[in-house]
Amino acid sequence: MLIKFLSVTLAILVTIAVFPDGVNAETMKKAFHEPRLSRLTGIIERQEFPGRPNYTSAASGDELEVYWILKLDTPIDIDGDKKSEINVQEHGVAEIQLVLEPAQYKQWKTLLQKHRTVAAAGMLFHAISGHHHTAILMKVRYLHEQAGVALSKEGG
């Protein structure tokens, strides 16, 4: 009982530290490129993509690459970085590939359960390689379940 209490308390404190202004609709309308921290909400889906050697088809022998994709609750606009030729302005971004360390995949694997809305904090950047499968990616600092937010199986 004490361990569960301490665990919940720690989760609340981390949430306050990572999301000091809270996560609400106003916060999520616009996001920013690295090095600024962006906070987004959505549902995480595990997706497979063809990898080496040709990055075209697993049926033709390409290795499978597995990534987590954050499907945003609401599409967002991302401010451009005037000093960068890569991190340009984007409009209507609905999916973001999450960039995680191996330990983070293990730490947050329970968040992959369907119909669980999560809050994600991290730095956004544009796709620059064949391993990037959405226009925008997030180097994740923190993920956590959005309390009290769940979608029905019908998607709404």
Secondary structure, DSSP 4 states (H G I P E B T S, - for coil): -HHHHHHHHHHHHHHHHH-TT---HHHHSEE-BTTSEEEEEEEEEEEEEE-TTTSS-TTTTPPEEEEEEEEEEEEEEE---TT-SSS--EEEEEEEEEE--HHHHHHTGGGGSTTEEEEEEEEEEE--STT--SSEEEEEEEEEEEEEEE--TT--
